[in-house]
């Protein structure tokens, strides 16, 4: 290969790298998927370490505005006391703490590092835990966390009269070695104001009083029914799970549980 061809190849590779970087917000990458090599033990999440949280004063402002709903749009709904976000995927190093997030925030997940599966025998039962790292962006800044985000893949509906976007967020809790695949739970309703320049968070519910209990939730399951009432400009949603059904109504400013 001549020097010219080497140079041309280098430019092409650099161009591909730039293109990949610009598209990172629109695509989710998976690094080191499970190979079913299970180790004995239990993984202690770094992002919810109470001692590290207590010693962290720096707070990270939540993202409440986005130009448009990204395909990989997620919601971080911190536990009371917050969650830690890190500067790199090496989250056991205290020097890599970027700060703590204490309020619900939009985030765009672009890479998921599936590092390790752990198995601990407890009372004759198998208890799995997972070393998973999520690389994400909040207001354009990159952070890393092992706190599982909620996604918005199940349901979204434009409430046109109120110029709002009604969306359902859930957290896949997985099963056995499939850490974050299937069995969505911990539902929240999130409502955005639709502005000319993007969407702005208006309302984030507490966790809905509801357990879904089924493996998947998508349009083909017909588990979600919704209805817009033009007479009072209200929007009703019903989610039918294995043993429970959630019913709620949104009037443009408040969410009321109907069961």
C-alpha positions as CSV (number, residue, x, y, z in Angstrom):
1,X,0.0,0.0,0.0
2,X,1.4,3.4,-1.0
3,X,1.7,6.3,1.3
4,X,-1.1,8.0,-0.7
5,X,-3.5,5.1,-0.2
6,X,-2.6,4.9,3.5
7,X,-3.4,8.6,3.9
8,X,-6.7,8.2,2.0
9,X,-7.7,5.3,4.2
10,X,-6.8,7.3,7.3
11,X,-9.0,10.2,6.2
12,X,-11.9,7.8,5.4
13,X,-11.6,6.2,8.8
14,X,-11.5,9.6,10.5
15,X,-14.6,10.6,8.5
16,X,-16.5,7.5,9.6
17,X,-15.5,8.2,13.2
18,X,-16.9,11.7,13.0
19,X,-20.1,10.4,11.5
20,X,-20.5,7.8,14.2
21,X,-19.9,10.4,16.9
22,X,-22.6,12.7,15.4
23,X,-25.1,9.8,15.3
24,X,-24.4,8.6,18.8
25,X,-27.5,10.2,20.2
26,X,-29.6,8.4,17.7
27,X,-28.4,4.9,18.2
28,X,-27.8,2.6,21.1
29,X,-24.7,0.5,21.1
30,X,-24.2,-2.7,23.1
31,X,-20.7,-3.6,24.3
32,X,-19.7,-7.1,25.5
33,X,-23.2,-8.7,25.5
34,X,-23.8,-11.6,27.9
35,X,-21.7,-14.7,27.2
36,X,-23.4,-16.6,30.1
37,X,-20.1,-16.7,32.1
38,X,-21.7,-16.3,35.5
39,X,-19.5,-15.6,38.6
40,X,-20.3,-16.3,42.2
41,X,-21.1,-13.2,44.3
42,X,-23.2,-10.1,44.4
43,X,-22.8,-6.8,42.5
44,X,-23.1,-3.7,44.7
45,X,-24.2,-0.7,42.5
46,X,-21.8,2.3,42.6
47,X,-24.5,4.8,41.7
48,X,-26.5,4.2,44.8
49,X,-23.7,3.8,47.3
50,X,-25.0,5.7,50.4
51,X,-21.6,6.6,51.8
52,X,-20.4,8.0,48.5
53,X,-23.7,9.9,48.0
54,X,-23.4,11.4,51.5
55,X,-19.9,12.7,50.7
56,X,-20.8,14.2,47.3
57,X,-21.8,17.9,47.4
58,X,-21.7,18.5,43.6
59,X,-25.3,18.3,42.2
60,X,-26.0,17.8,38.5
61,X,-28.9,19.8,37.1
62,X,-31.6,17.6,35.5
63,X,-32.3,18.0,31.8
64,X,-35.9,19.1,31.3
65,X,-35.8,20.3,27.7
66,X,-34.9,18.4,24.5
67,X,-35.2,19.6,20.9
68,X,-37.1,16.5,19.9
69,X,-37.8,13.1,21.5
70,X,-34.7,11.1,20.7
71,X,-35.1,7.4,19.7
72,X,-33.0,6.4,22.7
73,X,-34.8,8.9,25.1
74,X,-34.7,7.7,28.7
75,X,-35.7,9.0,32.1
76,X,-33.5,8.8,35.1
77,X,-35.8,8.8,38.2
78,X,-33.4,8.9,41.2
79,X,-34.1,7.3,44.5
80,X,-34.6,9.5,47.5
81,X,-31.1,11.0,48.2
82,X,-30.2,10.9,44.6
83,X,-27.9,8.7,42.4
84,X,-24.3,9.2,41.5
85,X,-23.1,9.9,37.9
86,X,-19.6,9.3,36.9
87,X,-17.0,10.7,34.5
88,X,-16.0,7.3,33.1
89,X,-17.2,3.7,33.2
90,X,-14.7,3.0,36.0
91,X,-17.3,3.8,38.7
92,X,-15.5,2.2,41.7
93,X,-12.9,4.9,41.6
94,X,-14.1,7.8,43.9
95,X,-12.1,10.3,41.7
96,X,-14.5,9.6,38.8
97,X,-17.6,10.9,40.6
98,X,-19.0,13.7,38.5
99,X,-21.8,14.6,41.0
100,X,-25.2,13.4,42.1
101,X,-28.6,13.7,40.4
102,X,-31.5,14.3,42.8
103,X,-34.4,15.1,40.4
104,X,-35.9,13.3,37.4
105,X,-34.0,14.0,34.3
106,X,-34.2,13.3,30.6
107,X,-31.2,11.4,29.2
108,X,-30.1,9.9,25.9
109,X,-28.5,6.5,26.3
110,X,-25.9,5.7,23.6
111,X,-23.9,2.8,24.9
112,X,-24.6,-0.1,27.3
113,X,-21.6,-2.0,28.8
114,X,-22.7,-5.5,29.9
115,X,-19.7,-6.3,32.1
116,X,-20.6,-9.2,34.3
117,X,-23.4,-11.4,35.7
118,X,-23.2,-12.6,39.3
119,X,-25.1,-15.4,41.0
120,X,-25.7,-15.7,44.8
121,X,-27.5,-18.6,46.4
122,X,-29.9,-17.3,49.0
123,X,-32.2,-19.7,50.9
124,X,-31.9,-22.2,48.1
125,X,-32.9,-19.7,45.5
126,X,-30.8,-18.1,42.7
127,X,-30.3,-14.4,43.0
128,X,-28.8,-12.6,40.1
129,X,-27.1,-9.2,40.0
130,X,-25.5,-7.4,37.2
131,X,-22.5,-5.1,36.6
132,X,-24.0,-3.0,33.8
133,X,-22.8,0.5,32.9
134,X,-24.9,3.0,30.9
135,X,-23.2,5.8,29.0
136,X,-25.6,8.7,28.5
137,X,-25.9,12.4,27.8
138,X,-27.6,14.9,29.9
139,X,-27.8,18.4,28.4
140,X,-25.0,17.4,26.0
141,X,-22.6,16.2,28.8
142,X,-21.6,12.6,29.0
143,X,-22.0,10.6,32.2
144,X,-21.8,7.0,33.3
145,X,-24.1,5.1,35.7
146,X,-25.0,1.6,36.8
147,X,-28.5,2.9,37.8
148,X,-31.0,1.5,35.3
149,X,-32.8,4.1,33.2
150,X,-36.5,4.1,32.3
151,X,-37.4,4.1,28.6
152,X,-40.3,5.4,26.7
153,X,-40.8,2.6,24.2
154,X,-44.3,1.5,25.4
155,X,-46.6,4.5,24.7
156,X,-46.6,8.1,23.6
157,X,-49.6,10.2,22.6
158,X,-49.9,13.9,21.5
159,X,-52.6,15.6,23.5
160,X,-53.1,18.3,20.9
161,X,-55.6,20.5,22.7
162,X,-53.2,21.1,25.5
163,X,-50.1,21.1,23.2
164,X,-48.6,18.3,25.2
165,X,-47.0,15.0,24.7
166,X,-48.2,12.2,27.0
167,X,-45.7,9.4,27.5
168,X,-45.3,6.2,29.6
169,X,-41.9,5.4,31.1
170,X,-41.0,2.0,32.4
171,X,-37.9,0.1,33.7
172,X,-37.2,-3.3,32.3
173,X,-36.3,-5.5,35.3
174,X,-35.3,-8.6,33.3
175,X,-35.2,-12.2,34.3
176,X,-32.4,-14.6,35.2
177,X,-29.3,-13.6,33.2
178,X,-31.2,-11.2,31.0
179,X,-30.7,-8.2,33.2
180,X,-32.7,-5.5,31.4
181,X,-34.7,-7.4,28.9
182,X,-38.4,-7.7,29.4
183,X,-40.7,-7.5,32.4
184,X,-41.3,-3.8,32.5
185,X,-42.2,-2.4,35.9
186,X,-42.0,0.8,38.0
187,X,-44.1,2.8,35.6
188,X,-44.2,6.6,35.6
189,X,-46.3,9.0,33.4
190,X,-44.4,11.9,32.0
191,X,-46.0,14.8,30.2
192,X,-44.1,17.3,28.1
193,X,-45.2,20.7,26.8
194,X,-44.7,20.8,23.0
195,X,-42.9,24.0,22.2
196,X,-41.9,25.3,18.8
197,X,-38.2,24.5,19.6
198,X,-38.7,21.2,21.3
199,X,-40.3,19.4,24.3
200,X,-40.1,20.6,27.9
201,X,-40.9,18.5,30.9
202,X,-44.2,19.6,32.6
203,X,-45.0,16.7,34.9
204,X,-43.4,13.5,36.1
205,X,-45.6,11.2,38.2
206,X,-44.5,9.2,41.2
207,X,-44.4,5.4,40.5
208,X,-47.8,4.3,39.5
209,X,-49.7,2.0,41.9
210,X,-49.5,-0.9,39.5
211,X,-47.6,-4.1,38.7
212,X,-47.6,-5.3,35.1
213,X,-46.2,-8.8,35.6
214,X,-45.9,-9.8,31.9
215,X,-42.8,-10.2,29.8
216,X,-43.4,-7.6,27.1
217,X,-45.3,-4.4,26.5
218,X,-45.8,-3.2,23.0
219,X,-48.6,-2.3,20.6
220,X,-49.1,-5.9,19.6
221,X,-50.0,-6.9,23.2
222,X,-53.0,-4.5,23.2
223,X,-52.3,-4.0,26.9
224,X,-52.8,-0.2,26.7
225,X,-56.1,1.5,25.9
226,X,-56.5,5.3,25.7
227,X,-59.2,7.8,24.9
228,X,-59.3,11.6,24.5
229,X,-62.5,13.3,25.7
230,X,-63.1,16.4,23.7
231,X,-65.9,17.6,25.9
232,X,-63.6,18.2,28.9
233,X,-60.2,18.0,27.2
234,X,-59.2,15.0,29.3
235,X,-57.1,12.0,28.4
236,X,-57.6,8.6,29.9
237,X,-55.2,5.7,29.9
238,X,-55.7,2.0,30.9
239,X,-52.8,-0.5,31.3
240,X,-53.9,-4.1,31.7
241,X,-51.3,-6.3,33.4
242,X,-51.2,-10.0,34.4
243,X,-53.2,-9.5,37.6
244,X,-53.7,-5.7,37.9
245,X,-55.0,-2.9,35.8
246,X,-54.1,0.8,36.1
247,X,-56.5,3.5,35.1
248,X,-55.7,7.2,35.1
249,X,-56.9,10.5,33.7
250,X,-54.9,13.6,32.8
251,X,-56.7,16.9,32.5
252,X,-53.9,19.0,31.2
253,X,-52.4,19.9,34.6
254,X,-53.1,17.0,37.0
255,X,-53.1,13.2,36.9
256,X,-55.8,11.4,38.8
257,X,-55.7,7.7,39.6
258,X,-59.0,6.0,39.0
259,X,-58.4,2.8,40.8
